[in-house]
Amino acid sequence: MLSSKDIRINRTPSTSIGGQMSRRVITAQQGQRPTMPWALLLPLLPLLAVSGAQTTRPCFPGCQCEVETFGLFDSFSLTRVDCSSLGPHIVPVPIPLDTAHLDLSSNRLDTVNESVLAGPGYTTLAGLYLSHNLLTSISPTAFSRLRYLQSLDLSHNSLCTLPAEGFTSSPLSDVNLSHNRLREVSLSAFRTHGQGRALHVDLSHNLLHRLLPPPARAGLPMPTIQSLNLAWNRLHTVPSLQDLPLRYLSLDGNPLTAIRPGAFAGLAGLTHLSLASLQGLPQLVPHGFRELPGLQVLDLSNNPRLQWAGAEVFSGLGSLQELDLSGTGLAPLPEPLLLQLPSLQSVSVGQDVRCRRLVREGAYPRQPGASPKVALHCVDPQQSAARAPDVL
């Protein structure tokens, strides 16, 4: 069964355009012909014919430049520059004008400011990777010149704070802040220049105990966060995420004590929710999910001390199709479960036991007013024989 843990969206902008591309790794410095900013040509790429000729670009000593050329007569090229694991002396590093992605990970960098990310080639970056460094803070203007930046990786650092509006100059679609030391984050930090672009934010494996909602200020749009990973933090309650256009939310591994009515207020568009491996003794309160009419996948797996509070826990989940209760010990399932979940197709319970929804039509002709029998047919893959269907 597909669980919400498997649906984490990790989008890294790709420079691959359909057809055949030429790639080459260059370490020697050579001349460079003038090029237009690659981001300005993206709308025209489907119209360009692809050829197979190879081109070269200069590369800073120790770095590697992978060049992709395409278009009529190799008229267009993009470059991926890998300057990882070279040391803090690497910045600021000169890069080719057509650089699309720059990797500065594992360089023991302790500061990133506007001067580090300045110069030819930086203004049109689509991907910047700064993971596995020693960063404790980010300058508010560090990314102010990166007007085409879509993917930013700041994971595996020691960040304790985020600038209030540090990403507003870039049309970001993916921000990875996992494995840092963030304790408190304001959602206003994720207002971007994306003009409605869906944003995917990873804040997992931090020290978060609170998320602050964006202040209500006239003329400022809500952050367009569509996917939010808050797994393995220190959240004792579901944070207020009201009015965010969320579709995916993970709260795995947090010390949540209870899921109460109103916890998911304002998240009617959420389709995937993961509450796996919660720490402590989580409680499911009746009607705790009633604000999620569009939810399709709910993962409650690996919560061995989870206790039933009645089938009303799942009331309001009229669109739920997949429910993961594996590793919870919540078996047998309560009889009214399918009545509360009319769209449910599959349930995982116990240890690797999966149940599918079956409809038994019964005898024909059907009596007036009679309805077909609905059943859960559960199968343990470790056993050769299937369990008898539980008719509800």
N, C-alpha and C positions, 0 to 999 in steps of 0.2 A: 504494500500500500504506500502510496505517496504521502509522506509526512511533511509538515511545514519546515522541518529542519533541512529537507532536501531541496527546498525551493528558494533558498537564499540566492538573491540576484547579485551577481558580481559582474558589472559591466565595465570592461576596459575598452575604450574606443579603439577600433581596429582600423589600420590603414590599408587593409587588404581590399582591393577593388576586384570585382569579378573578372575572370580571365587569367591570363598568364602574367606573372610578374618576375622581374629579375631581382635577385638578392645578392649582395656581396659584402663581406666584412673588410673594412679598410682601416689600417692603422697608420699609414703614411700620409703626410700632408701634401695635398695637391691643389691646383687652382680650382676655383669654383665659378660657375657662370651665374649671372644674375637670375633670380627666380621671383615670381609673384608669391605673396603669402599664400601657403597651401590652403588655408582654411577658406579663403575667398573663392577658391576653385571647386570646393566640394560639391556645390549644386550642379556643376557641369560634368562631373566625372562619368555619369552613365552615358554621356554622349561621346566620350573619348574612345578611340580605337586603341587596343592594347598591343604593344609590340614587345619583343623579347630582348632588345639591346640592353647592355649593361652600362651603367655610368658610375663614376666615382665621386667621392666627396672628401674633404679634409677631415681629420679627426685629431683631437688633442692627444698628445702622447700618453699612453696607458689606457685610453678609452677605446671602445670599439664602436664603429658606425656601420649599421646594417642599412643598406640603401635599397629602396624599392622604386623602380622606374616603370612608367606606363604612359599611355597616351600616344598619339600619332607622332612618330619619329622620336619616341622617348622624351616627349616635351614636358613631362611632369614627373617629379620624384618626391618621395618622402623619406626621411631618415630617422632611424631609431638609434639613439646614442646611449651607450652603456658605460658609465663612469663609476660603477660600484666598486667598493672594497679597495679604494686607492688612498684614503686618508683625508683629513680635513683640509690639507693644502690644496685640494682640487678646486675649491670654489674661490672666486667665480671662474667657471670654466667656459672658454669660447666654444660655441657649437655652430654647425652649419645653419644657413638661413632657412632651409626647408626641414628643420628638425620637428618631428611630430611628437616624439616621446623621448623623455630624458630620465635616466635612472641614476640617482645619486644615493642609493641605499648603501648601508654598511660602510660609511665613511667617517664615523665618529664626529659628525657635525653637531655642534652645540648651539648654533645660531643660524637662523634663516631670516633674512630681511630683504628689503627691496633691492639692495645693492648686490646681493648674492644671485638674484634672479633677474639680472639686467643685462642688456646687450643684444646684439643681433641674434636672431634665432629664438629668443625667449618669448617674444610677443605673440607668436603663433603656436606655442606649445599646446597640444591636446592632452597629453598625459605627463604627469610629474610624479616620480616615485622617490620618497624620502624616508622609507622605512628603515628600521634597525640602525638608528642614529642615537644621539644623546640629547635630543631637543627637549627642553623643559618649558619653552614658551614660543609663541609665534608672533612676530611683529604684525600689528594691525594692517600695515600696508605691504606685507611681504608678497602678496599675490596680486597687487593692484594693477600691474601691467600685463597680466596674463589674461587677455580678453577672450581667448578661445579655449581656455583650459576646461576640459570635461572630466578628467579622472585625476584624483589627488590621493596619494597613499602616504599617510603619516603614521602608520601602525608601528608598533614595537619601538616606541620612544618613551620619554618620561614626561610627557606633557601634563601639566597640572591645571592649566587654564586655556581657554580659547578667547581670542579677541571677539568683541561683541558683533562686529560686522566685517570679519576678515575675509569673507568669501563673496562679497557683494559685487565685485568687479568681474567675476568669471561665470560662464554658463555651465556650472558643474552639473554632472549627472551621477557622479559616484565619489563619495568621500569615505576613506577608510581611516578611522581613528582608534581601531582596536588595540588592545595591549598597551595602554598608557596609564596614567595615574590621575585621570580626571575624576573629581569628586562631585562637582556641580556644573551643569551646562545649561545655558539658556538656549532655547530653540531658535531665538532670533539670530544666533550665530550662523544659521543655515539659510538665511535669506541670500539668494544668489541672483545673478544677472541672466537667469536661464529663460525668462519670458515664458513660464509655464512648463518648462522641461521637468520631467519626473526625476526626483532626486533620491538616491539610495545611500543611506548613512549607516555605517557600522561603528557602534560605540561599545561593542562587546569587550569583556575582560578589562574593565576599568574599575574604579572605586566609587562609582556613581551612587549617591543616596538620594539625589533629587534632580529633576529636570524642571527648569523654570519655563512657563509658557511665554510666548512672545508678548511684549507689552502692547496694549491696544493703542496704536498711534495711527491717526488719520493718514491715508494715502500709502501706507506700507502693506504690501500683500503678505499673506501667510506663507511660510516656507512650504515649498512644494514637495515635501518628503513623502514618497510613496512606499518605500521600504525602510524599516528601522529595526536594527539589531541591537537590543539592549541586554543580551545574554551575559550571565556571569558578572553581575554587578552587585550592589548592596541595597537594592530597592526593596523596601518593606511593603509598599503599596504600589498599585498600578499608577504611574504618573499621568498627569492630565495632558492628554494629547488631542484635546477637542479641536475639531475643525481642520485638522491636518488631513490631506487626501490619502491617508494610509490604506494600502492594500495588504501589506505583509508586516507583521510585528512579532518579534521574538523576545520573550522575557525569561528564557530558560535559565535555570541555575540561580535565580534570585531568591532571597529569603522572604518571599511573599507569604503573608499569613492568611489572607482570605481574599476571595474574589466576590465582591459585594455588588449589589445593584448600583448602577451609575458609574462603575469603574471604567467602562468603555464608552461613556457618553460622547456623542459627536463623532463616532467612528463607524457610521452606518455603511461605509464603503469597504470596510475591512473584509478580505476574503480568506486570509491565512493567519492563524494565531497559534503560536507555540508557547506552551507553559510546561515544558518538560524539565525533569530533574530539579524541581523547586526545593530549596533548602528549608529546614524546619518542618512544621506540621501544617501544610496548606489545607484550607477548608473551602469547599464549594458551597456557596449559599444559593438557595433557590432564587431564580430570576437574575443571577449574576451576569448572564450573557444576553439579556433581553435587548440591549442596544445594538446587537450585531445581526440584523436581519439578512445581510448579504454574505455572512461567513460560510465558507465552503469546506475548509479543512481546520480541524481543531486537534492539536497534539497535547495530550496530558500524560505522555508516557514517562516511565521511570520515576513515578511518585509512589513508592511502596506504602506510604502511610496515608494516602488519600482515602477519605471516607465518603460514602454516599450520604447525600442530604435529600434524597428523593429525586425522581425524574424531573421535577420542576426546575432543577438546576439548568436544564437544557431548554427551557421554554423560550420561545422567541427565535430559535435557530431554525427557521423554516427552510433555509437554503443549504443547511449542512449536509455534505455528501460523504465526508470521510472523518472518522473519529478514531484516534489512537489512544487506547487505554492500556497498552501493553506495559508490563512492569508495575502495575498499580494494585493488582490483587482485587480489582473491582469485578468480581465474578461470583455468582451468575449475574447476568444483566437484569435490571428490573423490568418487569413486564410492560409497563407503560412507556418504555423508552421510545419505541417506534412511533407511538402516537404523538410524542413531543417532537419527533424529528421526521417529518413526512418525506423529506428528500434523501434521507440517509441511505447510502448504498453499501458501505463496508465499515466494519469495526474491527480493530485489533484489541484483543483482550488477553490476559494471562501471559504466558510465555510462548510467543510465536503462534498464538491461536488467532485465526482470522475468520471473521463472520461476514457473510454476504446476505443482502436482503433478497428474499424470495417472495413471490406472490403466488399463492395457491388458489386457482380459480374455483375449485370445488365442483360439485355436481351440476350437470346441466339437465334441463333448463334451470337457471338460477331463480330462486324465489324472489318475488317483488320485494324491494327494499333490502335484500341481502347484499353484503359486500364481500369481496374476496379476502381470504385469509392471508395475512402478512407474517412472514417468518424470517428468523435469522438462522442461516445454515453455517455452523462453525466447524472449521477443520483445523486439526493440529497436524502440521507437516511431519512431526516426529512419530505420529501414530499412523498405522496403515489404514485404519477405519475412521470414517468421519463420525462426528457426534450427530445425534439425531437433531433435526431442526427444532428450535424453540419457537413455537407458534405463539404470537402475541395477539 
